[in-house]
Amino acid sequence: MELMVQTLIVAVLVVASAVGAAWRLAPARTKLRLLDKLKADTSHALGRWLARLRRGAAEELAHGCNACSKSPDHIQKHPARTKR
């Protein structure tokens, strides 16, 4: 009986680790599609958690938009290149 419980606990930990790794390595668009299909309802804790995950995935997509360089107080680290 003890061996069976131990095996079950190890199996749950392995599956949880695999799902966590897959989530971290998945592209942001895939994460957003999956979270949109789940239709998070923010009236309960699970829905608020899913909404927080969705907000994080949406922020991942926004990192590459170059919006920060458009800001007037942005410090340019590299000189601008001119096209020849």
Buried (B, 14 or more C-beta within 10 A) or exposed (E): EEEEEEEEEEEEEEEEEEEEEEEEEEEBEEBBEBBEEEEBEEEEEEBEEBBEBBEEBEEEEEEEEEEEEEEEEEEEEEEEEEEE
